Amino acid sequence: MRIQAVFSGVLMTLWLLALGACRTAEPLATLDVVGTWTLTDSANESFNVLVHSNGKCVSTWWKGDQQAAGEVGSWDVRGGALHLQWTNGWHDALEAVGPAIQTRSWAPGHNPNGAPDLVGRAVRVPHTQAPHAGVWLSVSSKPGAAVHLAIRSDGTAARSCKGVMQMGTWITRDDITTLIFADGVVHRLCEDGRGTREDVYAAGAAPDAKPTLSGSATRY
């Protein structure tokens, strides 16, 4: 079960104070909400929500049963707020409040017109900060054994397959995102003009070695 809480990070607080001194946030109904957002959970851990133009939303919250496959849902904008309805029953609403974007969350079965179960903050993430943020189906997947990669804008990543999850970190350089996991396996993502190519390197492979696997990765 996913839950959110107020974001209490020092950097976020300073950013909000500085922004508030300059202007108030625009109503979300007047903005293009498509893109990547950062939210936080009850442990103050950041995760991303990707809002796609086709009405789908995907999160990199990997603490649930789906692990690195995250959450999937749909979205719409109404009443000046961005509403995210997740298939696990949670409902989030993002709305401009003063200089910040506030999140309100309702647990499964609770009325989103009533008092929220939790309140937090959301921040828009520039594409250049994390061009490959989101959830991916890896080329290393096999029938009955899907391998998912979750990439967060804070530099962390996770890979899961059949209930086993590996944690990792990533860095983007020259438009190539390199993910290094705790078991030593390396995944690289880059745009090749036809989509996103993924190269997978076995643990201990030399930096200039040929990839063990290569193909087109699918972004959720």
Backbone bond lengths (Angstrom), bond angles and torsions (degrees), N, CA, C in turn:
res aa  C-N    CA-C-N  psi(-1)  N-CA   C-N-CA  omega(-1)  CA-C   N-CA-C  phi
1 M - - - 1.465 - - 1.519 108.82 -
2 R 1.334 115.37 131.39 1.466 119.66 -179.11 1.522 110.04 -95.37
3 I 1.339 115.58 139.24 1.453 120.66 173.74 1.508 109.43 -137.88
4 Q 1.333 115.86 154.05 1.443 122.19 179.61 1.519 110.07 -119.08
5 A 1.326 116.50 160.77 1.457 121.04 177.27 1.512 108.68 -147.00
6 V 1.347 115.55 172.95 1.455 120.47 -179.72 1.518 110.14 -63.03
7 F 1.314 117.61 131.69 1.462 122.46 177.92 1.518 108.18 -75.43
8 S 1.336 117.33 122.03 1.460 120.49 -174.76 1.513 113.17 -116.21
9 G 1.322 118.03 13.77 1.460 120.48 -178.92 1.517 111.98 -63.13
10 V 1.311 116.43 144.43 1.455 121.08 -177.92 1.518 111.48 -63.79
11 L 1.336 117.16 -42.44 1.462 119.68 -178.88 1.521 111.31 -62.77
12 M 1.338 116.08 -41.20 1.452 119.02 178.41 1.522 111.23 -63.18
13 T 1.319 116.92 -42.43 1.458 120.55 -179.64 1.520 111.18 -60.53
14 L 1.344 116.30 -46.54 1.461 119.68 178.93 1.518 111.43 -62.36
15 W 1.330 115.49 -39.85 1.466 118.93 -179.99 1.518 111.25 -63.51
16 L 1.342 116.45 -43.46 1.453 120.11 -179.45 1.520 111.52 -64.58
17 L 1.344 117.34 -39.83 1.453 120.18 179.52 1.521 111.26 -64.86
18 A 1.322 115.66 -42.95 1.458 119.24 179.84 1.516 111.38 -65.18
19 L 1.341 116.16 -41.77 1.447 119.97 -179.76 1.515 111.22 -66.98
20 G 1.334 116.43 -39.33 1.451 120.12 -178.77 1.513 112.85 -64.44
21 A 1.329 116.82 -28.18 1.453 120.05 179.20 1.515 111.63 -70.57
22 C 1.350 116.56 -18.97 1.459 120.61 -175.61 1.513 113.00 -99.38
23 R 1.334 117.30 -41.34 1.451 119.45 -173.15 1.517 110.00 -164.56
24 T 1.325 115.91 170.60 1.451 120.65 171.31 1.516 108.43 -102.83
25 A 1.322 116.23 157.05 1.453 120.30 -178.40 1.523 110.57 -70.21
26 E 1.341 115.59 149.03 1.446 120.57 175.81 1.518 109.99 -79.77
27 P 1.337 117.31 148.98 1.466 118.69 175.62 1.525 110.04 -58.89
28 L 1.328 117.07 138.53 1.455 119.46 -177.72 1.516 111.90 -62.83
29 A 1.340 116.57 -24.73 1.460 119.47 179.74 1.524 111.66 -63.15
30 T 1.332 117.67 -20.94 1.466 120.79 -178.82 1.521 111.90 -96.35
31 L 1.338 118.87 -1.86 1.452 122.66 -175.44 1.523 111.39 -110.74
32 D 1.326 115.57 159.87 1.446 121.48 170.36 1.526 106.99 -83.63
33 V 1.314 117.00 107.39 1.469 120.73 -173.70 1.522 112.53 -83.77
34 V 1.329 117.97 -7.98 1.459 120.75 -178.93 1.528 109.48 -64.32
35 G 1.313 116.42 134.26 1.460 120.69 -179.34 1.523 110.96 142.69
36 T 1.326 115.54 -158.44 1.464 122.10 -175.37 1.523 110.42 -110.67
37 W 1.317 116.06 134.03 1.454 123.11 178.83 1.525 109.12 -123.01
38 T 1.324 116.14 150.46 1.462 121.62 172.63 1.519 109.38 -108.47
39 L 1.333 115.94 129.01 1.452 123.22 173.99 1.525 107.28 -122.76
40 T 1.321 117.84 176.53 1.462 121.55 176.30 1.517 110.10 -132.29
41 D 1.350 115.71 153.84 1.461 119.27 179.13 1.523 110.55 -101.70
42 S 1.322 116.93 -170.33 1.465 120.93 -173.90 1.513 113.05 -66.79
43 A 1.324 117.27 -18.72 1.464 121.40 177.83 1.528 111.32 -95.70
44 N 1.334 116.40 12.26 1.458 122.99 -178.66 1.535 111.41 64.26
45 E 1.314 116.62 27.02 1.461 122.33 178.07 1.520 109.09 -93.37
46 S 1.323 116.49 127.42 1.462 120.84 -178.61 1.516 111.52 -76.54
47 F 1.325 115.32 144.27 1.454 121.73 170.62 1.519 107.67 -146.16
48 N 1.316 116.38 166.12 1.458 120.37 -176.55 1.518 111.88 -109.14
49 V 1.314 114.76 150.82 1.459 123.20 169.18 1.518 107.39 -120.58
50 L 1.326 116.63 124.24 1.459 121.62 176.05 1.516 108.60 -100.13
51 V 1.325 115.60 121.57 1.460 122.26 178.97 1.523 107.19 -101.85
52 H 1.318 116.70 112.24 1.459 121.93 -176.57 1.524 111.03 -93.77
53 S 1.318 116.22 153.98 1.465 121.49 -176.10 1.523 113.04 -67.79
54 N 1.332 118.01 -17.74 1.465 121.03 -178.55 1.526 113.33 -86.79
55 G 1.333 117.35 9.87 1.460 121.14 178.45 1.508 114.31 90.71
56 K 1.335 117.08 4.25 1.460 121.76 179.94 1.516 110.47 -99.24
57 C 1.320 117.89 147.32 1.456 121.79 173.01 1.536 108.40 -130.71
58 V 1.333 114.65 147.01 1.460 122.00 -177.50 1.517 107.85 -136.84
59 S 1.332 117.41 140.26 1.456 119.63 178.48 1.524 110.99 -119.04
60 T 1.332 115.74 155.76 1.462 121.65 176.19 1.527 110.98 -99.26
61 W 1.325 117.20 25.80 1.469 120.97 176.71 1.522 107.48 -76.50
62 W 1.349 116.86 108.13 1.461 120.79 -170.89 1.528 114.47 -105.06
63 K 1.334 117.46 16.05 1.466 120.14 179.82 1.528 113.22 -87.20
64 G 1.321 117.31 -5.23 1.456 120.51 -178.70 1.515 112.64 -88.39
65 D 1.318 115.29 -173.70 1.460 121.30 -178.32 1.522 112.04 -62.75
66 Q 1.318 117.63 -27.24 1.467 121.17 -178.35 1.522 112.61 -82.90
67 Q 1.322 117.19 -7.06 1.467 123.09 178.69 1.536 110.65 49.98
68 A 1.340 118.21 -125.47 1.471 120.26 -173.49 1.525 113.29 -67.66
69 A 1.324 118.38 -12.01 1.465 120.51 175.13 1.525 111.17 -72.64
70 G 1.324 117.38 -13.15 1.455 122.14 173.82 1.518 114.32 65.87
71 E 1.330 114.29 -147.63 1.462 121.76 -179.82 1.532 108.84 -119.91
72 V 1.315 115.79 152.92 1.467 121.85 177.31 1.521 107.87 -129.46
73 G 1.332 115.98 143.15 1.450 119.91 178.37 1.511 111.61 -163.73
74 S 1.326 115.17 -164.04 1.456 121.96 178.08 1.518 108.99 -129.36
75 W 1.341 115.99 163.04 1.456 119.44 -177.52 1.524 111.21 -139.89
76 D 1.332 114.61 158.40 1.469 121.51 170.24 1.518 107.90 -156.36
77 V 1.321 116.17 161.68 1.462 121.94 177.93 1.520 108.19 -112.05
78 R 1.323 115.63 123.10 1.461 121.32 178.17 1.518 109.23 -155.79
79 G 1.307 114.29 149.51 1.458 119.45 -179.54 1.515 113.43 60.09
80 G 1.347 116.85 28.13 1.453 120.48 179.36 1.517 114.42 77.36
81 A 1.339 117.83 9.12 1.465 121.20 -176.96 1.524 110.59 -129.20
82 L 1.333 115.28 152.15 1.454 122.69 172.76 1.530 107.72 -90.90
83 H 1.326 116.62 119.05 1.456 121.61 -177.94 1.524 110.01 -104.95
84 L 1.322 115.99 130.13 1.457 123.28 178.85 1.521 108.39 -116.18
85 Q 1.321 116.91 116.32 1.460 121.36 178.77 1.526 108.71 -108.60
86 W 1.335 116.63 113.48 1.457 121.66 -174.86 1.517 111.02 -94.40
87 T 1.342 116.07 148.83 1.464 120.23 -178.47 1.526 112.18 -66.90
88 N 1.343 117.79 -17.12 1.471 119.62 176.57 1.531 112.02 -83.74
89 G 1.343 116.69 3.48 1.460 120.75 174.64 1.508 115.73 100.64
90 W 1.328 118.20 -14.89 1.457 120.33 178.35 1.530 110.51 -73.48
91 H 1.319 114.95 150.37 1.471 121.57 178.20 1.522 108.01 -131.95
92 D 1.347 116.61 126.69 1.462 121.84 177.85 1.522 109.37 -117.13
93 A 1.318 115.87 145.91 1.457 121.58 173.76 1.525 108.51 -129.23
94 L 1.330 117.08 126.70 1.466 123.33 177.93 1.517 107.81 -107.26
95 E 1.335 116.16 126.73 1.460 120.63 -174.41 1.521 109.99 -145.03
96 A 1.328 116.22 141.22 1.466 121.23 177.72 1.523 109.67 -70.22
97 V 1.341 115.61 124.33 1.465 122.42 176.53 1.523 106.73 -131.53
98 G 1.330 117.38 105.88 1.459 120.03 -174.81 1.513 109.85 62.48
99 P 1.329 117.12 -131.79 1.461 120.05 -178.14 1.520 113.91 -85.02
100 A 1.334 117.48 -2.20 1.459 120.74 -171.87 1.523 111.50 -117.14
101 I 1.332 115.18 168.02 1.457 122.08 170.19 1.520 106.84 -104.68
102 Q 1.330 115.42 115.92 1.454 121.20 -178.63 1.529 109.93 -92.57
103 T 1.325 116.86 142.90 1.456 121.23 172.26 1.523 109.35 -110.97
104 R 1.310 114.60 137.78 1.459 121.36 172.43 1.528 107.09 -122.67
105 S 1.318 116.64 137.70 1.461 121.04 -174.60 1.521 110.97 -129.52
106 W 1.334 114.31 139.92 1.455 121.48 177.92 1.518 109.32 -121.95
107 A 1.308 116.93 133.23 1.461 122.73 -179.97 1.527 109.72 -70.81
108 P 1.329 117.32 160.68 1.471 120.39 178.28 1.517 112.55 -52.41
109 G 1.336 115.14 131.46 1.452 120.75 178.75 1.510 114.99 88.39
110 H 1.348 117.81 -8.62 1.459 120.41 -179.98 1.523 110.31 -92.14
111 N 1.317 115.80 145.68 1.462 122.29 -175.35 1.525 110.70 -74.32
112 P 1.354 119.41 117.52 1.464 120.96 179.56 1.514 114.00 -68.96
113 N 1.339 117.40 -3.31 1.463 120.42 173.49 1.529 111.26 -91.18
114 G 1.325 116.15 -6.77 1.452 120.35 179.18 1.515 111.91 -97.68
115 A 1.315 115.91 -168.49 1.466 120.57 -179.79 1.527 109.77 -65.46
116 P 1.341 117.49 136.77 1.470 119.37 -179.83 1.516 111.87 -71.16
117 D 1.325 115.04 153.27 1.460 120.32 175.26 1.523 110.55 -74.97
118 L 1.327 116.83 -31.97 1.460 121.60 -176.44 1.517 109.83 -146.61
119 V 1.330 114.54 153.11 1.469 121.35 179.64 1.517 108.77 -132.21
120 G 1.323 116.96 140.54 1.461 120.29 -179.76 1.515 111.68 -152.40
121 R 1.331 116.03 -154.59 1.463 122.59 -178.66 1.525 109.40 -133.87
122 A 1.317 116.25 155.38 1.463 122.76 175.82 1.521 109.02 -133.04
123 V 1.317 116.18 148.37 1.463 122.71 179.32 1.518 108.72 -133.93
124 R 1.319 116.75 137.48 1.462 121.69 176.80 1.529 109.59 -75.14
125 V 1.330 117.84 137.82 1.464 123.22 -179.39 1.521 109.23 -107.64
126 P 1.338 119.03 121.62 1.469 120.25 176.53 1.519 110.91 -62.93
127 H 1.323 116.57 143.49 1.466 120.65 -179.91 1.521 111.62 -57.58
128 T 1.313 116.73 -36.67 1.469 119.92 -177.71 1.518 112.53 -67.18
129 Q 1.322 117.96 -21.86 1.462 121.06 -179.42 1.520 111.75 -72.52
130 A 1.315 116.21 -34.32 1.466 120.77 -178.46 1.524 108.80 -153.25
131 P 1.342 117.11 76.27 1.470 120.14 -173.72 1.520 114.59 -61.88
132 H 1.325 118.36 -23.41 1.456 120.74 -179.19 1.527 112.60 -111.35
133 A 1.330 117.30 19.22 1.467 119.93 177.60 1.523 109.61 -59.84
134 G 1.321 115.33 142.97 1.453 120.00 178.48 1.508 112.23 134.55
135 V 1.319 115.39 -163.80 1.461 123.00 -179.30 1.516 109.09 -114.35
136 W 1.341 115.66 132.92 1.462 122.24 -176.55 1.520 110.70 -126.71
137 L 1.336 115.06 147.17 1.453 121.77 168.79 1.519 106.91 -95.22
138 S 1.327 116.75 115.34 1.458 122.16 -173.17 1.528 112.39 -75.41
139 V 1.334 115.32 152.66 1.464 120.55 175.72 1.526 110.85 -69.63
140 S 1.313 117.90 -11.78 1.468 120.94 177.87 1.520 112.02 -81.46
141 S 1.346 117.38 0.99 1.462 121.09 178.57 1.526 110.47 -67.10
142 K 1.342 115.09 149.72 1.450 122.52 175.79 1.527 108.61 -129.51
143 P 1.320 118.63 161.04 1.469 120.08 177.65 1.524 111.56 -52.62
144 G 1.330 115.54 123.92 1.453 120.37 -179.65 1.505 114.62 79.26
145 A 1.316 116.92 1.61 1.475 120.91 -179.22 1.524 109.26 -141.94
146 A 1.336 115.98 68.61 1.465 120.80 179.42 1.522 110.40 -67.55
147 V 1.313 116.08 135.61 1.465 122.34 176.55 1.515 107.56 -108.45
148 H 1.328 116.94 120.07 1.461 121.94 -179.71 1.518 110.58 -109.91
149 L 1.311 115.33 142.02 1.456 122.69 174.19 1.519 108.32 -115.50
150 A 1.327 117.14 129.11 1.464 121.78 174.78 1.522 107.79 -115.58
151 I 1.320 115.66 122.67 1.461 121.76 -176.80 1.522 108.56 -116.78
152 R 1.328 116.60 120.70 1.457 121.80 179.71 1.522 110.73 -102.69
153 S 1.311 115.76 152.35 1.464 120.60 -176.54 1.517 113.12 -70.21
154 D 1.340 118.33 -10.32 1.465 120.49 -179.82 1.527 112.64 -87.66
155 G 1.337 117.84 7.10 1.458 121.23 177.49 1.513 114.53 94.81
156 T 1.331 118.20 2.01 1.458 121.19 178.39 1.524 110.12 -102.04
157 A 1.341 115.05 159.81 1.459 120.86 -179.94 1.524 108.97 -150.20
158 A 1.316 115.40 162.24 1.460 121.52 175.68 1.521 108.73 -142.38
159 R 1.324 115.67 149.12 1.463 122.12 174.72 1.517 107.71 -129.98
160 S 1.326 117.44 133.25 1.453 119.23 -179.47 1.519 110.79 -137.41
161 C 1.336 114.39 150.00 1.457 122.04 176.92 1.517 108.18 -155.27
162 K 1.326 117.12 121.88 1.462 123.33 176.59 1.527 112.18 51.35
163 G 1.330 115.83 45.00 1.459 121.20 174.32 1.510 115.94 85.18
164 V 1.328 118.16 -2.62 1.466 121.56 178.16 1.520 108.65 -105.15
165 M 1.346 117.22 127.00 1.454 120.68 -176.68 1.518 111.04 -121.30
166 Q 1.320 115.64 138.17 1.460 123.90 174.81 1.522 108.39 -114.38
167 M 1.323 117.20 137.81 1.452 121.77 177.29 1.524 109.70 -96.71
168 G 1.324 115.33 153.88 1.453 118.96 -179.84 1.519 111.90 -159.79
169 T 1.326 114.81 -174.65 1.462 122.55 177.62 1.525 107.42 -132.06
170 W 1.334 115.77 168.04 1.452 119.40 179.04 1.523 110.56 -144.78
171 I 1.342 114.39 160.84 1.457 121.94 174.49 1.515 108.19 -146.42
172 T 1.327 117.15 142.89 1.462 121.46 177.16 1.521 109.15 -110.22
173 R 1.324 115.83 127.12 1.459 121.94 177.94 1.530 108.23 -144.02
174 D 1.332 115.64 132.05 1.471 121.02 -178.47 1.526 110.84 53.23
175 D 1.331 116.47 41.09 1.469 123.97 177.11 1.526 113.56 66.84
176 I 1.322 117.74 13.38 1.461 121.91 176.54 1.529 108.44 -111.90
177 T 1.322 116.51 123.57 1.463 121.24 177.73 1.516 108.77 -97.26
178 T 1.332 116.29 120.68 1.460 122.65 -179.28 1.520 109.19 -108.37
179 L 1.337 115.44 123.86 1.458 122.11 178.78 1.526 108.38 -108.52
180 I 1.323 116.62 127.61 1.456 122.31 179.36 1.529 107.95 -118.76
181 F 1.329 116.23 120.80 1.454 120.55 -175.73 1.524 111.49 -103.18
182 A 1.319 115.11 163.48 1.462 121.03 -174.16 1.517 112.76 -60.88
183 D 1.326 118.13 -26.04 1.460 120.34 179.46 1.527 112.70 -85.92
184 G 1.347 116.79 4.80 1.454 121.19 177.06 1.515 115.13 91.08
185 V 1.335 118.34 -10.22 1.459 121.46 179.05 1.531 109.55 -72.16
186 V 1.332 116.47 138.63 1.464 122.71 -178.12 1.530 109.23 -118.27
187 H 1.333 115.68 134.68 1.460 122.03 174.22 1.529 107.53 -119.83
188 R 1.319 116.99 138.06 1.464 121.21 176.47 1.522 109.36 -124.41
189 L 1.327 115.90 134.60 1.456 122.74 178.28 1.515 109.33 -118.90
190 C 1.330 116.63 135.31 1.467 120.65 175.52 1.523 109.00 -154.27
191 E 1.325 115.46 155.47 1.460 121.01 178.27 1.525 108.83 -87.26
192 D 1.339 116.24 131.19 1.466 119.25 -177.71 1.521 113.43 -118.00
193 G 1.334 117.54 15.90 1.454 121.35 179.93 1.516 113.40 91.18
194 R 1.311 117.57 -20.06 1.464 121.99 177.99 1.520 111.99 -112.89
195 G 1.310 115.94 -4.50 1.452 121.45 -176.31 1.511 109.42 149.11
196 T 1.317 116.78 -154.37 1.457 122.00 -179.77 1.526 109.17 -104.90
197 R 1.323 115.57 119.05 1.461 120.14 177.17 1.521 109.33 -91.34
198 E 1.316 115.68 139.54 1.462 121.56 176.89 1.528 109.30 -118.83
199 D 1.310 116.19 128.68 1.459 122.68 172.87 1.521 107.88 -112.94
200 V 1.335 116.52 134.27 1.455 121.99 -178.80 1.525 108.46 -117.59
201 Y 1.334 116.36 131.66 1.457 122.62 -179.26 1.518 109.38 -118.55
202 A 1.317 116.42 132.87 1.458 121.11 179.13 1.522 110.60 -66.30
203 A 1.315 116.08 157.65 1.464 120.80 178.32 1.525 110.19 -57.03
204 G 1.317 116.78 132.35 1.446 122.00 177.95 1.507 115.19 85.55
205 A 1.339 118.45 0.63 1.456 121.00 179.96 1.521 110.53 -66.44
206 A 1.327 116.61 144.36 1.460 121.01 177.88 1.530 109.72 -67.07
207 P 1.348 117.65 149.73 1.468 120.69 -178.13 1.524 113.85 -55.82
208 D 1.347 117.30 -30.78 1.466 120.24 -178.11 1.527 112.39 -101.17
209 A 1.333 117.19 13.50 1.464 120.70 179.87 1.522 111.11 -73.06
210 K 1.324 116.07 157.85 1.453 120.30 174.81 1.528 108.52 -71.73
211 P 1.334 117.34 143.81 1.465 118.77 -179.78 1.517 112.05 -65.40
212 T 1.330 115.06 147.88 1.458 120.81 176.81 1.519 110.63 -68.78
213 L 1.336 115.54 -38.27 1.456 122.66 178.46 1.520 108.74 -137.01
214 S 1.317 116.53 150.06 1.450 120.10 178.29 1.528 108.56 -152.23
215 G 1.328 117.20 143.00 1.454 120.65 179.78 1.519 110.52 171.39
216 S 1.335 116.20 -166.97 1.454 121.96 -177.59 1.525 110.67 -92.81
217 A 1.321 115.92 122.43 1.467 121.07 176.46 1.519 109.41 -84.99
218 T 1.320 116.55 148.43 1.463 121.72 -178.69 1.522 109.79 -109.48
219 R 1.324 115.59 123.39 1.468 120.45 178.70 1.521 109.20 -91.57
220 Y 1.327 116.59 133.71 1.477 120.82 -179.70 1.528 109.63 -83.30
